[in-house]
């Protein structure tokens, strides 16, 4: 099975990763430290993000997508 993680912010997918191993399963309210492929997000908003909601998609038992809708938690970066 292929696992896909998508991070959304303000309606846009800002990070997408694929892997063969199962994904972590954060819940709303969890804090995530994200190293973005596009460093502009880290530079502007910081590395710490809060999960606001999530969705799971499963296609033909071969592709699992976890969509996380997040907001930056830049106060965490200043600690």
C-alpha positions as CSV (number, residue, x, y, z in Angstrom):
1,X,0.0,0.0,0.0
2,X,1.2,3.5,-0.7
3,X,0.6,6.2,2.0
4,X,0.2,9.9,1.1
5,X,0.3,12.8,3.6
6,X,-1.1,16.1,2.5
7,X,-0.9,19.3,4.6
8,X,-3.5,22.0,3.8
9,X,-3.5,25.6,4.8
10,X,-6.0,28.2,3.8
11,X,-7.6,25.8,1.3
12,X,-4.3,25.0,-0.5
13,X,-2.2,21.8,-0.3
14,X,1.2,23.2,0.8
15,X,3.0,19.9,1.4
16,X,2.6,16.4,-0.1
17,X,4.6,13.3,0.8
18,X,4.4,9.7,-0.3
19,X,5.8,6.7,1.6
20,X,5.5,2.9,1.8
21,X,5.2,2.9,5.6
22,X,2.0,3.8,7.6
23,X,1.5,7.4,8.5
24,X,1.3,8.8,12.0
25,X,-2.3,9.7,12.9
26,X,-2.5,13.1,14.6
27,X,-5.8,14.3,15.8
28,X,-7.2,17.9,15.9
29,X,-5.3,20.0,18.4
30,X,-2.1,18.1,18.0
31,X,1.1,20.2,17.4
32,X,3.3,19.1,14.4
33,X,6.8,20.1,13.6
34,X,7.0,20.2,9.8
35,X,10.1,20.6,7.7
36,X,8.6,21.7,4.4
37,X,10.1,20.8,1.0
38,X,9.4,24.5,0.1
39,X,11.3,26.4,2.9
40,X,9.2,29.5,2.2
41,X,6.4,28.1,4.5
42,X,8.9,27.6,7.3
43,X,10.5,31.0,6.8
44,X,7.2,32.8,6.8
45,X,5.1,30.8,9.3
46,X,7.5,28.6,11.2
47,X,7.9,24.9,11.7
48,X,5.2,24.3,14.3
49,X,1.6,23.8,13.0
50,X,-1.7,22.9,14.8
51,X,-4.0,20.3,13.3
52,X,-7.5,21.8,12.9
53,X,-9.2,18.8,11.1
54,X,-8.3,15.8,9.1
55,X,-9.7,13.5,6.4
56,X,-8.9,10.0,5.3
57,X,-9.2,8.7,1.8
58,X,-8.7,5.1,0.7
59,X,-8.6,4.1,-3.0
60,X,-8.9,0.4,-4.0
61,X,-7.0,-0.8,-0.9
62,X,-3.8,0.4,-2.5
63,X,-3.6,4.1,-1.8
64,X,-4.3,5.7,1.6
65,X,-4.3,9.5,1.8
66,X,-4.3,11.5,5.1
67,X,-5.3,15.1,4.6
68,X,-4.4,17.4,7.5
69,X,-5.9,20.9,7.7
70,X,-3.5,23.0,9.7
71,X,-2.7,26.5,10.9
72,X,0.7,27.8,11.9
73,X,1.7,28.0,15.5
74,X,4.5,30.4,15.2
75,X,4.5,31.1,19.0
76,X,5.9,27.6,19.4
77,X,8.9,28.5,17.2
78,X,9.8,31.4,19.5
79,X,10.0,29.2,22.6
